[in-house]
Amino acid sequence: MTGLNLSQFKSLIVQPALAGAGLGGEAAVNLLTGTCLVESGLSWLEQIKGPALGIAQMEPATHDDCWVNYLRYQQDTANHILATCGLSGLPDASVMVWNLRYAVLMTRVKYIRAPVPLPDAADAAALSAYHKRHYNTALGQANASANTSLFQQAINA
């Protein structure tokens, strides 16, 4: 199966979405690009036999938690996300399937809530470990060592 071109995804979706919402920076761009590559292979918009949605395979419960327990208290950030994605109101998690920028920005929100800063933008192993610890979780199927090469591809894209 083929998916989106990694360089185009990074330059046309991730970078402008993060910049538009004021949530960018090189580390964030590489982390989000790598996360999407790991989670969906830049191919899947809906998890097979599972609840996860969008290019970053976020579960609806996580999406909703980001709104209820973070974004509702961060109105400027919420408004920037909605404006960047051409949305209004409180989007349903299903929007992550068809709005790639929204999926990327909700993934960024999940990471913003992590208690530690982002790793160095050029450190693929650290980005992969950060993804495992703060996005995929200890019970998830991601393997930080095995995914380091995917984060390196994201850095190089």
C-alpha positions in Angstrom: 0.0 0.0 0.0 1.2 3.5 -0.7 0.5 6.6 1.2 1.2 10.3 1.2 4.5 11.6 0.1 6.4 12.2 3.4 8.1 15.4 2.3 4.9 16.9 1.0 3.0 15.9 4.1 5.6 17.6 6.3 5.8 20.8 4.2 2.2 21.1 3.1 0.3 19.8 6.1 2.4 19.6 9.3 4.5 22.8 9.0 1.7 25.2 8.0 -0.8 23.7 10.5 1.6 24.1 13.4 2.7 27.6 12.3 -0.9 28.7 11.7 -1.9 27.7 15.2 1.3 29.1 16.8 2.3 25.6 17.9 5.3 25.1 15.7 9.1 24.8 15.9 11.4 22.3 14.3 11.1 19.7 17.1 7.3 19.8 16.9 7.3 19.5 13.1 9.6 16.4 13.3 7.7 14.9 16.2 4.4 15.2 14.5 5.6 14.1 11.1 7.2 11.0 12.7 4.2 10.3 14.8 1.9 10.2 11.8 4.4 8.1 9.9 4.5 5.6 12.8 0.8 5.6 13.6 -0.7 5.3 10.2 2.1 4.9 7.7 0.6 8.0 6.1 -2.0 5.7 4.7 -4.7 4.8 7.2 -7.4 7.3 8.2 -9.4 4.9 10.3 -8.0 2.1 12.4 -8.9 -1.4 11.3 -10.9 -3.1 14.1 -10.3 -0.2 16.4 -11.5 3.2 17.4 -8.5 5.4 16.3 -9.1 8.0 13.7 -7.1 10.3 11.5 -3.5 10.3 10.1 -2.2 10.1 13.7 -4.6 7.4 14.8 -6.0 9.3 17.8 -8.8 7.6 19.7 -12.1 9.6 20.0 -11.8 9.5 23.8 -8.4 11.1 23.7 -9.7 13.8 21.2 -12.6 14.6 23.5 -10.3 14.7 26.6 -8.1 17.2 24.9 -11.1 19.5 24.4 -12.7 18.9 27.8 -9.6 19.1 30.0 -7.3 21.4 28.1 -8.6 23.3 25.1 -11.7 24.7 26.8 -9.3 26.4 29.3 -6.9 27.6 26.5 -9.3 29.6 24.4 -6.7 31.3 22.3 -5.1 28.0 21.3 -8.5 26.5 20.6 -9.4 29.5 18.4 -6.1 29.3 16.5 -6.6 25.6 15.9 -10.2 26.1 14.6 -9.1 29.0 12.3 -6.1 27.1 10.9 -8.4 24.2 10.1 -11.3 26.2 8.7 -13.6 24.9 11.5 -15.9 26.4 14.1 -17.6 25.1 17.2 -16.5 22.0 18.9 -15.5 19.5 16.2 -16.4 15.8 16.5 -13.4 13.4 16.6 -14.5 12.2 13.1 -13.2 15.5 11.6 -9.7 14.0 12.1 -10.4 11.6 9.3 -10.9 14.2 6.6 -9.1 17.3 7.9 -5.4 16.4 8.1 -4.4 19.7 9.6 -6.9 19.2 12.4 -5.6 15.6 13.1 -2.1 17.0 13.3 -3.0 19.8 15.6 -5.0 17.5 18.0 -1.9 15.3 18.1 0.1 18.4 19.0 -2.3 19.2 21.8 -1.9 15.7 23.2 1.9 16.3 23.3 1.6 19.8 24.8 0.0 18.2 27.8 3.1 16.0 28.4 5.0 17.1 31.6 8.4 17.4 29.8 9.7 19.5 27.0 10.1 18.2 23.5 13.4 16.6 22.6 16.0 18.0 20.2 14.6 18.3 16.7 17.3 16.2 15.2 17.4 13.4 17.7 15.4 10.6 16.1 15.8 8.2 19.0 14.7 10.8 21.5 11.7 11.7 19.4 10.7 8.1 19.0 11.0 7.5 22.8 9.0 10.7 23.4 6.3 9.4 21.1 6.2 6.1 22.9 6.0 7.6 26.3 3.6 10.5 25.7 1.5 9.5 22.7 1.4 5.7 22.3 1.7 4.8 26.0 3.4 1.9 27.7 0.5 -0.4 26.7 0.6 0.6 23.1 2.1 -1.4 20.3 4.8 1.1 19.3 8.4 0.1 19.7 10.7 3.1 20.3 13.8 1.3 19.1 12.2 -0.1 16.0 10.5 3.3 15.1 13.7 5.4 15.4 14.3 4.9 11.7 10.8 6.3 10.9 11.5 9.4 13.0 14.8 9.8 11.1 12.9 9.7 7.9 10.6 12.4 9.3 13.7 14.5 10.2 15.2 14.1 6.8 12.0 14.8 4.8 
